[in-house]
Amino acid sequence: MASADAPQDRKRRYREWLSEFANADITARRRLLSRVVRDDVAWHVCKPIETCEGGDAVYERFFQPLFDAFPDVDRHDDIMIAGDFGGRTWVASMGHYVGSFESAWLGIAPTGRVTTIRFGEFVRFVDDAIAESYVLLDVLDVLRQAGRWPLPQSLGAADRVPGPMTHDGMATGPADPRATDQSLRLVEAMIGGLMEYDGARLESMRMERFWHPRMMWYGPAGIGTTRGLRGFQRDHQGPFLHAFPDRRGGNHKARIADATYVASTGWPSVQATHLGDGWIGVPATGRRIGMRVMDFWRREGDLLRENWVFIDLVDLLDQMGVDVLARAGIAPRDA
């Protein structure tokens, strides 16, 4: 059985490896990757990359195309936390890859300009090696930066998403277990409140019990960033529940807390039927969908102050009959 210090030790080791990987010569990176992943690693990535099985596939399908397209790429982590879920040790992180867009990536033509790729990531350790990973990249935001936007204007603000306003998302050392427990309990109570929706009134969920009056909700490109509970309800929650009134969560791969931060992912997690018109400009299809999602929350006192949300919208819209890459003029990767 893992010790109570195992999650923090894995977080420290992963940060050290990321630093070594970032500063290594390009020819050494494949060798360094083999040191941190198991031979049978399953690296689950958003559409159109999808699952990479084994270390060679992870390098060739995930990292190599990134390095080729953004040869000076840096990884900027804003939050990194660790914890156990279901007897397994996870490290969750979010931030941006930043680099000069010099060659095509996922079929997107380069701009020659600095581009940011927002990422959310969960990695599961077995001993000192990664056995499983889930990665969401905001591919739609890269299309926005490249001038290839395929959707209506988002209701929320479209801009680069900042890290925590407290600048403490990369804390090291053991976390106060009482703070960690308080954070996890607050998030789980909030999720329970979401399930109190009566199908008609957003007020039925009583979200004011959980959210700070000046909350920030940072959504993916296509939804955008909102401020305050009313802004969140106007720009995301209301339109989303109109489109997916029977939504239900579950099937979480991991939900961990670390001091004032909590992170959760499901692959897919939210299950729903697309019954309402107009969400991200798509008429109702009546189709069943599953959403690959990640959330990162920051607690401030007794309330949630910031929430960073990742959704594999390329995959979700594909389930709704909309190929956003084709809309943007991106040819299939195997064409």
C-alpha positions as CSV (number, residue, x, y, z in Angstrom):
1,M,0.0,0.0,0.0
2,A,1.3,3.5,-0.9
3,S,2.4,5.7,1.9
4,A,0.6,9.0,2.8
5,D,3.6,10.9,1.3
6,A,3.5,9.0,-2.0
7,P,1.4,11.5,-4.0
8,Q,3.6,14.4,-3.0
9,D,6.7,12.4,-3.8
10,R,5.3,11.6,-7.3
11,K,4.5,15.2,-7.9
12,R,8.0,16.3,-7.0
13,R,9.6,13.6,-9.2
14,Y,7.3,14.5,-12.1
15,R,8.2,18.2,-11.8
16,E,11.9,17.3,-11.9
17,W,11.4,15.1,-14.9
18,L,9.4,17.8,-16.8
19,S,12.3,20.2,-16.2
20,E,14.9,17.7,-17.4
21,F,12.7,16.9,-20.4
22,A,12.2,20.5,-21.4
23,N,15.9,21.3,-21.2
24,A,17.1,18.2,-23.0
25,D,18.5,18.1,-26.5
26,I,15.8,17.0,-28.9
27,T,17.6,13.7,-29.6
28,A,17.6,12.9,-25.8
29,R,13.9,13.4,-25.3
30,R,12.7,10.0,-26.5
31,R,15.2,8.3,-24.0
32,L,14.0,10.6,-21.2
33,L,10.4,9.7,-22.0
34,S,11.1,6.0,-21.7
35,R,12.4,6.6,-18.2
36,V,9.1,8.0,-16.9
37,V,6.5,5.9,-18.8
38,R,5.8,2.2,-18.6
39,D,6.3,0.2,-21.8
40,D,2.5,-0.5,-21.8
41,V,1.4,3.1,-21.0
42,A,-2.0,4.2,-22.2
43,W,-1.8,7.9,-23.1
44,H,-5.4,9.1,-23.8
45,V,-5.5,12.4,-25.7
46,C,-8.3,14.6,-27.1
47,K,-9.5,14.2,-30.7
48,P,-8.0,14.0,-33.3
49,I,-4.9,12.5,-31.6
50,E,-6.8,9.9,-29.5
51,T,-5.2,7.0,-27.5
52,C,-1.5,6.2,-27.8
53,E,-0.5,2.8,-26.7
54,G,3.1,2.4,-25.5
55,G,6.0,4.8,-25.1
56,D,7.0,4.9,-28.8
57,A,3.5,5.8,-29.8
58,V,3.3,8.5,-27.2
59,Y,6.5,10.1,-28.5
60,E,5.7,9.7,-32.2
61,R,2.0,10.7,-32.1
62,F,1.9,13.3,-29.2
63,F,5.4,14.8,-28.6
64,Q,7.1,14.6,-31.9
65,P,4.4,16.5,-33.9
66,L,4.4,19.1,-31.1
67,F,8.1,19.6,-31.3
68,D,8.1,19.7,-35.1
69,A,5.4,22.3,-35.2
70,F,6.6,24.4,-32.3
71,P,10.4,23.8,-32.3
72,D,11.0,26.3,-29.4
73,V,8.0,25.1,-27.4
74,D,8.0,25.6,-23.6
75,R,5.5,24.1,-21.1
76,H,4.1,26.6,-18.6
77,D,2.4,24.8,-15.7
78,D,0.0,26.9,-13.6
79,I,-1.4,24.2,-11.3
80,M,0.1,20.8,-10.3
81,I,-1.5,18.8,-7.5
82,A,-1.3,15.1,-6.4
83,G,-3.5,12.7,-4.5
84,D,-4.9,9.2,-4.3
85,F,-8.2,8.1,-5.9
86,G,-9.5,4.6,-5.6
87,G,-6.1,3.4,-4.2
88,R,-4.2,4.9,-7.2
89,T,-1.8,7.8,-7.2
90,W,-2.4,10.6,-9.6
91,V,-0.7,13.9,-10.5
92,A,-3.0,16.5,-12.2
93,S,-1.7,19.6,-13.9
94,M,-2.8,22.4,-16.2
95,G,-1.2,25.3,-18.0
96,H,-0.1,26.1,-21.6
97,Y,2.4,25.0,-24.2
98,V,3.9,28.1,-25.7
99,G,6.0,28.3,-28.9
100,S,6.4,29.7,-32.4
101,F,4.1,28.0,-34.8
102,E,6.5,27.1,-37.6
103,S,5.1,23.9,-39.2
104,A,1.7,22.3,-39.5
105,W,0.2,20.7,-36.4
106,L,-2.9,18.4,-36.6
107,G,-3.3,19.7,-40.1
108,I,-3.5,23.3,-39.0
109,A,-1.3,25.6,-41.2
110,P,1.4,27.4,-39.3
111,T,1.2,31.1,-38.6
112,G,4.9,31.8,-37.7
113,R,3.6,33.5,-34.6
114,V,3.7,32.7,-30.9
115,T,0.8,30.4,-30.1
116,T,-0.4,29.0,-26.8
117,I,-2.0,25.5,-26.4
118,R,-4.0,25.3,-23.3
119,F,-3.7,21.8,-21.6
120,G,-5.1,19.8,-18.8
121,E,-3.5,16.6,-17.8
122,F,-3.8,13.6,-15.4
123,V,-1.1,11.0,-15.0
124,R,-1.4,7.9,-12.9
125,F,1.8,6.5,-11.4
126,V,2.6,2.9,-10.6
127,D,5.7,3.0,-8.5
128,D,7.9,5.6,-10.3
129,A,6.5,5.2,-13.8
130,I,3.4,6.6,-15.6
131,A,1.0,3.8,-16.4
132,E,-1.9,5.9,-17.7
133,S,-2.5,9.5,-18.8
134,Y,-5.4,11.7,-19.9
135,V,-4.7,14.9,-21.8
136,L,-7.1,17.6,-23.1
137,L,-5.7,20.2,-25.4
138,D,-7.7,23.2,-26.5
139,V,-7.4,22.5,-30.2
140,L,-10.2,25.0,-31.0
141,D,-8.3,27.8,-29.4
142,V,-5.3,27.1,-31.7
143,L,-7.7,27.4,-34.6
144,R,-8.9,30.8,-33.2
145,Q,-5.3,32.0,-32.9
146,A,-4.6,30.8,-36.5
147,G,-7.6,32.7,-37.9
148,R,-9.5,29.5,-38.8
149,W,-12.4,29.8,-36.3
150,P,-15.2,27.4,-37.3
151,L,-18.0,28.3,-34.8
152,P,-20.2,31.2,-33.8
153,Q,-18.7,33.8,-31.5
154,S,-18.5,32.4,-27.9
155,L,-20.8,33.8,-25.3
156,G,-17.9,34.1,-22.8
157,A,-14.7,36.1,-23.4
158,A,-12.2,34.5,-25.8
159,D,-8.7,35.2,-24.6
160,R,-5.7,33.4,-23.0
161,V,-6.7,31.9,-19.7
162,P,-4.6,32.9,-16.7
163,G,-3.4,30.8,-13.8
164,P,-4.5,31.2,-10.2
165,M,-4.8,34.7,-9.0
166,T,-2.9,33.6,-5.9
167,H,0.1,32.2,-7.8
168,D,0.3,29.2,-5.5
169,G,-0.8,26.4,-7.8
170,M,2.7,24.9,-8.0
171,A,3.2,24.6,-4.2
172,T,5.6,21.8,-3.0
173,G,5.8,20.0,0.2
174,P,3.0,18.2,2.2
175,A,-0.4,19.9,2.2
176,D,-2.5,20.5,5.3
177,P,-4.8,17.4,5.4
178,R,-7.6,19.5,6.9
179,A,-7.4,22.0,4.1
180,T,-7.3,19.2,1.5
181,D,-10.4,17.5,3.0
182,Q,-12.3,20.8,3.2
183,S,-11.6,21.5,-0.5
184,L,-12.7,18.1,-1.6
185,R,-15.9,18.2,0.5
186,L,-16.8,21.6,-0.9
187,V,-16.4,20.5,-4.5
188,E,-18.4,17.3,-3.9
189,A,-21.2,19.2,-2.2
190,M,-21.3,21.6,-5.2
191,I,-21.5,18.7,-7.6
192,G,-24.3,17.3,-5.5
193,G,-26.1,20.7,-5.8
194,L,-25.9,20.5,-9.6
195,M,-27.9,17.3,-9.4
196,E,-30.7,19.2,-7.6
197,Y,-31.7,20.9,-10.9
198,D,-35.5,20.7,-11.3
199,G,-35.4,20.9,-15.0
200,A,-36.7,24.4,-15.2
201,R,-35.0,26.9,-12.9
202,L,-31.2,27.4,-12.5
203,E,-32.0,28.7,-9.0
204,S,-33.1,25.2,-7.9
205,M,-29.4,24.2,-7.7
206,R,-28.7,27.0,-5.2
207,M,-25.2,27.4,-6.5
208,E,-24.7,30.6,-4.4
209,R,-24.0,28.2,-1.5
210,F,-20.7,27.2,-3.1
211,W,-19.4,30.0,-5.3
212,H,-17.6,33.2,-4.3
213,P,-19.4,36.4,-5.5
214,R,-16.4,37.2,-7.7
215,M,-15.9,33.7,-9.0
216,M,-14.1,33.2,-12.3
217,W,-15.0,30.3,-14.7
218,Y,-12.5,29.7,-17.4
219,G,-14.1,27.6,-20.1
220,P,-12.6,26.2,-23.4
221,A,-12.6,28.1,-26.7
222,G,-16.2,28.0,-28.0
223,I,-17.6,28.8,-24.5
224,G,-15.1,31.2,-23.1
225,T,-14.5,32.9,-19.7
226,T,-17.2,34.2,-17.4
227,R,-17.3,36.1,-14.2
228,G,-19.7,35.8,-11.3
229,L,-22.5,33.3,-10.8
230,R,-24.9,35.3,-13.0
231,G,-22.3,35.5,-15.8
232,F,-21.6,31.7,-15.5
233,Q,-25.4,31.0,-15.7
234,R,-25.9,33.3,-18.7
235,D,-22.8,32.3,-20.7
236,H,-22.6,28.6,-20.0
237,Q,-24.8,26.9,-17.5
238,G,-28.2,28.1,-18.9
239,P,-27.4,27.4,-22.6
240,F,-25.8,24.1,-21.7
241,L,-28.8,22.8,-19.7
242,H,-31.2,24.0,-22.4
243,A,-29.2,21.8,-24.9
244,F,-28.7,18.9,-22.5
245,P,-31.5,18.9,-19.9
246,D,-31.0,15.3,-18.9
247,R,-27.2,15.5,-18.3
248,R,-25.8,13.3,-15.6
249,G,-22.2,13.0,-14.4
250,G,-20.2,10.0,-13.3
251,N,-17.5,7.6,-14.5
252,H,-14.8,9.6,-13.0
253,K,-11.3,8.4,-13.7
254,A,-9.9,10.5,-10.8
255,R,-10.9,13.2,-8.4
256,I,-8.1,14.5,-6.1
257,A,-7.5,17.4,-3.8
258,D,-4.3,19.0,-2.6
259,A,-4.6,21.9,-0.1
260,T,-7.0,24.5,-1.6
261,Y,-7.1,22.9,-5.1
262,V,-9.2,20.1,-6.5
263,A,-9.1,18.4,-9.9
264,S,-11.4,15.9,-11.5
265,T,-11.6,14.1,-14.9
266,G,-13.9,11.7,-16.6
267,W,-13.4,10.0,-20.0
268,P,-16.3,10.4,-20.8
269,S,-18.0,11.7,-17.7
270,V,-21.1,13.7,-18.5
271,Q,-23.7,11.7,-20.4
272,A,-26.7,13.5,-22.0
273,T,-29.1,13.8,-24.9
274,H,-28.8,16.7,-27.2
275,L,-32.4,18.0,-27.0
276,G,-32.2,21.8,-27.2
277,D,-31.2,24.1,-30.1
278,G,-28.5,26.7,-30.3
279,W,-25.6,25.5,-28.0
280,I,-22.5,26.6,-29.9
281,G,-24.8,27.2,-32.9
282,V,-25.8,23.6,-33.3
283,P,-29.5,22.6,-33.7
284,A,-30.9,19.8,-31.5
285,T,-30.0,16.4,-32.9
286,G,-31.6,14.1,-30.3
287,R,-28.3,12.2,-30.1
288,R,-26.8,10.7,-27.0
289,I,-23.3,12.2,-26.2
290,G,-20.5,11.6,-23.7
291,M,-18.2,14.4,-22.7
292,R,-14.5,14.1,-22.0
293,V,-14.0,16.7,-19.3
294,M,-11.5,18.0,-16.7
295,D,-12.1,20.6,-14.0
296,F,-9.6,22.3,-11.7
297,W,-11.0,24.4,-8.8
298,R,-9.4,26.7,-6.3
299,R,-11.1,27.2,-2.9
300,E,-10.9,30.5,-1.1
301,G,-12.2,30.2,2.5
302,D,-15.5,28.4,2.4
303,L,-16.3,29.1,-1.3
304,L,-15.0,28.2,-4.7
305,R,-13.2,31.2,-6.3
306,E,-11.8,29.9,-9.6
307,N,-12.7,27.0,-11.9
308,W,-10.7,26.0,-15.0
309,V,-12.7,23.8,-17.4
310,F,-11.5,21.6,-20.2
311,I,-13.9,19.8,-22.6
312,D,-12.9,17.8,-25.7
313,L,-15.2,19.9,-27.9
314,V,-13.8,18.6,-31.1
315,D,-15.0,15.1,-30.0
316,L,-18.3,16.3,-28.5
317,L,-19.3,18.3,-31.6
318,D,-18.4,15.3,-33.8
319,Q,-20.9,13.3,-31.8
320,M,-23.4,16.1,-32.6
321,G,-22.7,15.7,-36.3
322,V,-20.4,18.7,-36.7
323,D,-16.8,18.2,-37.9
324,V,-15.2,21.4,-36.8
325,L,-11.8,20.6,-38.3
326,A,-13.4,20.1,-41.7
327,R,-15.3,23.3,-41.2
328,A,-11.9,25.0,-40.6
329,G,-10.6,23.5,-43.8
330,I,-8.4,20.9,-42.0
331,A,-8.0,17.7,-44.0
332,P,-8.2,14.3,-42.2
333,R,-4.8,13.4,-40.7
334,D,-4.7,10.1,-42.7
335,A,-5.8,11.8,-46.0
